[in-house]
Every structure is written in structure tokens, then in C-alpha cells.
């Protein structure tokens, strides 16, 4: 009888304890899964941090040597060289993300074997061929200590507040986050200037550029100098002060009003090429010839190639209350702003 009561007691105890034990084990598995999820999240976060702490090689055009620095320090020097520090913080942030995107896309291309002829030992240089970059010593020389204390600190904050962010189109980093000073009210399609159509470089309105000091400009040059610059590039041109009016023919403008094609003495030329040869501001231009005064007046609208983000337009948007992501999504069609991942640089 005693043994029977002990057996009943054991069974009763087992019935009560076993579910608790099973629940305990099951909860342990759930907690382990949560720990694994947290661990995975930490690994993803760590991967992003690692990718941000990389060093980049820059070819110094003046010193003719490769210098190495941290990516984010490089971006601070680029923003200092490419955008006025007096601009709104949100415009500086937009410039920071565009500059970082350009740098990462060039590093990725370099890692795949695409080397620039003028700096094959580094993915980037410090000139307008890539992006203008100034080190702190050069900025101090150019602007002085007061500027460094106020303006460079402002730029540093804009870069730090967008640390690791790039522009993406359909999940991939964009290769050409182009920008320019001022569009004159409408940006240009990439294929109208650079021959390659990019879905994120579509014409968009840029209405807030009124503060740009030379949105309209009359560029004056003597007829003799105009002809000399052309003949330096094309010596066989039959063009003179007497026949110049008949030798220049406008062939086509783009939908945004910029000169797409023209002929000079029958030679096909783009508006961009003429702008680069002569040195005026924009491909949105008209030419007036005054033979009596031996001068040509080239009236321009805007400043730069007009593709991508207008810097003065970005600043105007920021003054109206737009945040940097809104600015970027306005000037680069269909994009998102994402955090850098390692695979973007492979």
C-alpha cells in the first residue's frame, strides 16, 4: 500500500513538474533565438561601421603623390572645396551625401580595375577631374583661423550628421551624383551633356536660385581672342573677323534651352565644347557679335553643366525649409538615401 501511494505521488509530481520543465526549455530556446537575432543585428551594424572607417587614397595633383586619409575626413575637405560654407546646413548635408556617393562609386570602380589615366595609382584626385579637395592646412591658408573655427566646424557637423550615407537607385549606389553651381531654373538631362542617359539624372525645375550672384551674365571677349582660342584647338578653321558672323551657326537647343549643337565653319561642335574652349559659364547662351567694337558678348544663364544637383537651388530649397533628403530626391530622380554597405565597394 505504501509503495502504491509513493507511485501515485511520483506520477502526480511528474504531471505537475514536467510541463513547467518543458516550458522552461522552450523559453530557453526562444531566448536563444532572440540573442541570435540581436547578435545578427550587431554584426550588421558592425559591418556598416567597418565600411565607414576605411581609408581612401587620393592623388594630390600639385604634389604629384598619393596621400591616404579616412573617408569622412576626405568628405569634409571636398565639401569645403565644392560648396560655400555660408550655405544652409541642409544644403551642406546634401553636398556631403553627394560627395560621399561619388567617392564610394569611384573606389568601387577602381577596385574592379577601372583606373584613370591621370591618376592610375589612386581612385580619386583632388582636382575638378574628380572632386576639389582641400586639406586643413590649405583651408587655413585660404580662409584664416576665424573661418576654420566657424565655417569649417559647420561643414564638419554637416558631414558627421550624414556619416556613411550615400545615394542609391534601385538598391545600387549611383555612379554619377553630378552637381553644378546653378542651372538657371531647370536642370539638364545627362545625355544632353555627357552622352550617357542616366535614369536618375532627368531635367527638373530648380526655382530657388534667385540669390545666385551671376545667374545671368554677359561674358565679353574680343573677336580676335575668340578666334585665337578656336584655332588653338582647330588650326584649319577658316574663320576671321570679317566672316565670323556667317561662320557660326546654331543647330539645335535641348528641351531646357541649352545649346546642344552648333557649327563653326562647318565643323560640328557641342555647346559644352565651345563653353570649355572659350571659358564662359553655361551652355545656356546666346552670342552677339559687335564688329565695330571688336568684341563678342556671350549672354549666359546659370553656371556649370546643369546636370544633377544645383548647389544654389539646393541652398534655396533649404532656406524654404526642405531637408537634405528632400533636396537629393528632388534633383536625383527616383533615388533613396541609404547607409553604406561593404558590398557597395567590392
Secondary structure, DSSP 4 states (H G I P E B T S, - for coil): -HHHHHHHHHHHHHHHHHHHHHHHHHHHHHHHHHHHHHHHHHHHHHHHHHHHT-EEEEEETTTTEEEEEEHHHHHHHHHHHHS-TTS-HHHHHHHHHHHHHHHHHHHHHHHTT---TT-TTSSEESSTTS-----HHHHHHHH-HHHIIIIIHHHHHHHHTTTTEEEEETTEE-S---EESB-SSB-B-THHHHS---TT----B----TT-TTSEEEEEEEHHHHHHHHHHH-TT----TTTHHHHEEEEEE-TTS-EEEEEETTEEEEHHHHHHHHT-SBSSEEEEEEGGGTEEEEEEESBB--BSEEHHHHHHHHHTT--HHHHHHHHSTT-EEEE--GGGG-
